[in-house]
């Protein structure tokens, strides 16, 4: 987890579908049965297997995987649209699975907003009325609803469209209405289940940009489901890769791409460009080590970068000089990036792993 305060905690979530799910769960605990064993012995299907993770306040946590990997099943445990076979979900320390019906309704209405791939907008209501529907249900005064609607509609760039009906909007605009509806409720948490996947690439990218801007401004804690690694890398603070109901790896986009946990993750990230992802900190050599190896080499004329600068920035610096790049943090010299290290970084390898391979 990050060092942020945990808003969502999922602990040991299992979801087994089938009439004998409880017996299957007991057998898992007692005998350590595999998914195949559960299917053969109990005619049950494991949707989620022992999923544990936390999401920090204001974090965008992306869960990605192929169709059938269990990601949509997992996200629906957070607002208890699905009951776990085993395990628990905590929202700001409260056990969601222990809530009574009234508290659960309040949680869904006031603290968690959900955005689906299909917006399910009410066709007989205008954009404005769709956006503030949840506030209307909660009895929020009309004057307050108008102000909230104005803000939410402006936030998703739909000003001037508030009196239109859903069938007068494009798919991308309808998706913006769905996002505005979630924002208007002012929840602590946003759950987004492949909200942009049905859109054309250009519109999808525009909505990703809109969402990232809103997330930064509103500091919403978000769990975002996608099957698109490019989308996860672009918007996620951290990514969880899911396969067959199992969370295979959780990490930052840089960690996922440069340190895949297994061949499955490695195959996923094989075609991802490292240029806007990998930082100088990952490929640099400690400055003390470089000085030890090159004691008489002056550094006064070297280009300077920060540890957080990406490979693209380092390439721009490198093409204008024959020197290595000096990495500074808070004015202090902390590392050196040589041309060799830069090329290895673009390949997706660092000097340490390269040296070990060459030595072998």
C-alpha positions in Angstrom: 0.0 0.0 0.0 1.0 3.6 -0.3 1.6 5.8 2.8 -1.9 7.3 2.4 -4.7 6.6 4.9 -6.5 3.5 3.8 -10.2 4.3 2.9 -10.9 0.8 1.4 -9.6 -2.5 2.8 -10.5 -5.8 1.3 -9.3 -8.7 3.4 -9.3 -12.3 2.2 -12.2 -11.9 -0.2 -13.5 -15.2 -1.6 -16.5 -15.5 -3.9 -17.5 -19.0 -4.9 -20.6 -19.4 -7.0 -22.8 -22.4 -6.7 -25.4 -24.1 -4.5 -22.6 -25.7 -2.4 -20.4 -22.7 -2.1 -20.3 -22.9 1.8 -19.2 -26.5 1.7 -16.6 -25.7 -1.0 -15.3 -22.9 1.1 -14.9 -25.2 4.1 -13.1 -27.7 1.9 -10.7 -24.9 0.8 -9.9 -24.1 4.3 -9.6 -27.7 5.4 -7.9 -29.3 2.4 -6.6 -26.4 0.3 -8.6 -27.4 -2.7 -7.8 -25.9 -6.1 -10.3 -24.1 -8.4 -10.4 -27.3 -10.5 -11.1 -29.5 -7.4 -13.9 -27.2 -6.3 -15.5 -27.3 -9.7 -15.2 -31.1 -9.9 -16.2 -31.9 -6.4 -18.9 -29.3 -5.7 -19.9 -28.1 -9.1 -18.9 -24.5 -8.0 -17.0 -21.8 -9.7 -14.4 -19.6 -7.9 -14.9 -16.0 -9.0 -12.5 -14.3 -6.6 -9.8 -16.1 -4.6 -8.4 -14.7 -1.4 -8.2 -11.1 -2.6 -6.5 -8.7 -0.1 -5.7 -5.0 -0.9 -6.1 -1.5 0.4 -6.8 1.8 -1.4 -5.5 5.0 0.0 -7.4 8.3 0.3 -7.4 10.1 -3.0 -5.8 7.2 -4.8 -6.8 5.8 -8.2 -6.5 2.0 -7.9 -6.9 0.2 -11.2 -7.9 -3.5 -11.3 -7.2 -4.9 -14.8 -7.5 -8.3 -16.4 -9.1 -10.1 -19.3 -12.8 -10.9 -19.5 -13.7 -13.4 -16.9 -10.7 -12.7 -14.6 -13.0 -11.7 -11.7 -12.4 -7.9 -11.6 -16.1 -6.8 -11.9 -17.1 -9.4 -9.3 -14.4 -8.1 -7.0 -15.4 -4.4 -7.3 -19.0 -5.3 -6.5 -18.0 -6.6 -3.1 -16.9 -3.1 -2.1 -20.5 -1.7 -2.0 -21.9 -5.1 -1.2 -23.8 -5.7 -4.4 -22.2 -9.1 -4.0 -21.9 -10.9 -0.7 -18.5 -12.6 -0.2 -18.4 -16.3 0.5 -15.6 -15.4 2.9 -13.6 -12.3 3.9 -14.6 -8.7 4.7 -14.6 -5.2 3.2 -13.9 -2.2 5.4 -14.8 1.4 4.4 -13.0 3.9 6.6 -12.8 1.3 9.3 -16.4 0.1 9.1 -17.2 -3.5 8.2 -19.5 -3.3 5.2 -20.5 -6.9 5.6 -21.8 -6.3 9.1 -24.0 -3.3 8.1 -27.8 -3.6 8.4 -30.0 -2.7 5.4 -30.5 1.0 6.5 -26.8 1.6 7.0 -26.0 -0.1 3.7 -28.4 2.1 1.8 -26.9 5.1 3.3 -23.4 3.9 2.4 -24.4 3.5 -1.2 -26.3 6.7 -1.4 -23.9 9.0 0.4 -20.4 7.6 0.4 -20.0 5.4 -2.7 -20.7 6.4 -6.3 -20.6 3.8 -9.0 -20.1 4.4 -12.7 -20.8 1.5 -15.1 -20.0 0.9 -18.8 -23.7 1.3 -19.4 -24.9 4.5 -17.9 -28.6 3.5 -17.5 -29.7 7.1 -17.8 -33.4 7.7 -17.4 -34.6 8.6 -20.9 -37.6 10.7 -19.7 -35.3 13.0 -17.6 -33.0 15.8 -18.8 -29.3 15.8 -18.3 -29.7 18.1 -15.3 -32.4 15.9 -13.8 -30.4 12.7 -14.3 -27.4 14.3 -12.7 -29.2 15.3 -9.5 -31.5 12.3 -9.2 -29.8 10.8 -6.2 -30.0 14.2 -4.4 -33.6 14.4 -5.2 -34.2 11.0 -3.7 -32.3 12.1 -0.6 -34.6 15.2 -0.2 -32.0 17.8 -0.9 -33.6 21.2 -1.5 -34.2 22.3 -5.1 -31.9 25.4 -4.8 -29.0 23.2 -3.6 -29.6 20.7 -6.4 -29.4 23.5 -9.0 -26.1 24.6 -7.7 -24.7 21.1 -7.5 -26.0 20.3 -11.0 -24.3 23.5 -12.4 -21.0 22.5 -10.9 -21.1 18.9 -11.9 -22.3 19.7 -15.5 -19.5 22.3 -15.9 -16.9 19.9 -14.5 -17.6 17.3 -17.3 -17.8 20.0 -20.1 -21.5 19.7 -20.7 -22.5 23.3 -20.1 -25.4 24.2 -22.4 -26.6 20.6 -22.7 -28.4 20.4 -19.4 -31.9 20.6 -20.9 -31.2 17.8 -23.4 -32.4 14.3 -23.1 -30.2 11.2 -23.2 -31.3 10.2 -26.8 -30.0 13.6 -28.0 -26.5 12.9 -26.8 -23.6 11.0 -28.2 -22.2 7.9 -26.3 -19.3 10.0 -25.0 -21.7 12.7 -23.7 -23.9 10.2 -22.0 -20.8 8.8 -20.3 -20.1 12.3 -19.1 -23.6 12.6 -17.6 -23.0 9.4 -15.7 -19.7 10.8 -14.4 -21.4 14.0 -13.4 -24.2 12.1 -11.7 -21.6 10.3 -9.5 -19.8 13.6 -8.8 -23.0 15.3 -7.8 -23.7 12.9 -5.0 -20.2 13.9 -3.6 -19.2 10.4 -2.5 -16.0 9.6 -0.7 -15.4 6.7 -3.1 -16.0 6.2 -6.8 -16.3 2.7 -8.2 -15.8 2.7 -12.0 -16.5 -0.6 -13.9 -15.0 -0.2 -17.4 -16.8 3.2 -17.9 -15.0 4.1 -21.1 -14.5 0.8 -22.8 -17.4 1.1 -25.3 -16.2 4.4 -26.6 -14.1 5.3 -29.7 -10.4 5.7 -28.9 -10.3 9.5 -29.2 -13.4 10.1 -27.1 -12.1 7.5 -24.6 -8.8 9.4 -24.2 -10.7 12.7 -23.7 -12.8 11.2 -21.0 -9.7 9.7 -19.3 -8.2 13.2 -19.3 -11.5 14.7 -17.9 -11.6 12.0 -15.2 -8.0 12.5 -14.1 -8.5 16.2 -13.9 -11.6 15.8 -11.7 -9.9 13.2 -9.6 -7.0 15.6 -8.9 -9.4 18.4 -8.0 -11.9 16.5 -5.9 -9.5 14.0 -4.3 -11.9 11.1 -4.7 -10.7 7.6 -3.8 -11.3 5.5 -6.9 -11.3 1.8 -7.8 -11.2 1.7 -11.6 -11.9 -1.6 -13.5 -10.4 -1.9 -17.0 -9.2 -4.6 -19.4 -6.9 -2.1 -21.1 -3.4 -1.9 -19.7 -2.7 1.4 -21.5 -5.7 2.9 -19.7 -4.6 1.5 -16.3 -1.1 2.9 -16.8 -2.3 6.3 -17.8 -4.7 6.9 -15.0 -3.7 4.6 -12.1 -1.6 5.4 -9.1 -1.4 1.7 -8.6 -2.5 -1.3 -10.7 -3.6 -4.7 -9.7 -3.4 -7.5 -12.3 -6.0 -10.1 -12.0 -6.2 -13.6 -13.5 -8.7 -16.4 -12.9 -9.9 -14.7 -9.7 -6.4 -14.1 -8.3 -4.7 -10.8 -7.8 -1.4 -11.7 -9.4 0.5 -8.5 -8.8 -0.1 -5.0 -7.2 2.2 -2.1 -7.9 2.8 1.2 -9.4 2.7 1.4 -13.2 6.5 1.6 -13.3 6.8 -1.5 -11.0 4.3 -3.5 -13.0 6.1 -2.8 -16.3 9.6 -3.1 -15.1 9.2 -5.8 -12.5 6.5 -8.2 -13.7 5.7 -10.8 -11.1 5.4 -13.7 -13.5 5.2 -14.6 -17.2 1.5 -13.7 -17.3 2.2 -10.1 -16.3 5.3 -10.0 -18.5 3.2 -10.9 -21.5 0.7 -8.2 -20.6 3.4 -5.4 -20.4 5.6 -6.6 -23.3 4.5 -4.0 -25.8 4.3 -1.1 -23.4 6.6 1.9 -24.1 8.9 2.7 -21.2 9.6 6.3 -22.3 6.8 8.0 -20.3 6.9 5.5 -17.4 10.4 4.7 -16.2 12.1 7.3 -14.0 15.7 8.3 -13.7 15.8 6.9 -10.2 15.3 3.4 -11.5 18.2 3.4 -13.9 20.7 5.8 -12.3 24.0 4.7 -10.8 24.7 6.2 -7.3 26.9 9.3 -7.7 29.4 8.0 -5.2 29.9 4.8 -7.1 30.4 6.7 -10.4 32.9 9.0 -8.8 34.8 6.0 -7.5 35.0 4.5 -10.9 35.8 7.8 -12.7 37.6 9.9 -10.0 39.0 12.6 -12.4 36.0 13.2 -14.6 34.5 16.7 -14.2 30.7 17.0 -14.0 30.3 20.8 -14.3 29.1 20.7 -17.9 26.8 17.8 -17.5 23.0 18.1 -18.1 21.0 17.8 -14.9 17.7 16.0 -14.3 15.6 15.0 -11.3 15.1 11.4 -10.0 11.4 11.6 -11.1 12.2 12.7 -14.7 11.0 10.1 -17.2 13.1 8.4 -20.0 11.7 10.8 -22.6 13.1 13.8 -20.7 16.5 12.0 -20.3 16.6 11.2 -24.0 16.0 14.9 -24.9 19.0 15.8 -22.6 21.2 13.0 -23.9 20.9 13.9 -27.6 22.5 17.3 -27.0 25.6 16.1 -25.2 28.3 13.5 -25.1 28.3 13.5 -21.3 26.3 11.4 -18.9 23.3 13.0 -17.1 23.7 14.1 -13.5 20.7 13.5 -11.3 20.1 15.9 -8.5 17.5 15.9 -5.7 17.0 19.1 -3.6 20.3 20.4 -5.0 22.3 17.3 -4.0 24.0 15.1 -6.5 22.4 11.6 -6.1 23.1 9.7 -9.3 24.4 9.4 -12.8 22.6 8.1 -15.9 25.0 7.0 -18.6 24.1 6.5 -22.3 24.4 2.8 -21.7 22.0 2.9 -18.7 19.6 5.0 -20.7 19.5 2.6 -23.6 19.0 -0.3 -21.2 16.2 1.6 -19.6 14.5 2.0 -22.9 14.8 -1.7 -23.4 13.2 -2.3 -20.0 16.4 -3.5 -18.3 18.6 -1.9 -15.7 22.3 -2.0 -15.3 22.2 -4.3 -12.3 20.2 -7.0 -14.1 22.2 -6.6 -17.2 25.5 -7.0 -15.4 24.2 -10.1 -13.7 23.1 -11.6 -17.0 26.4 -10.8 -18.7 28.3 -12.3 -15.8 26.4 -15.5 -16.0 
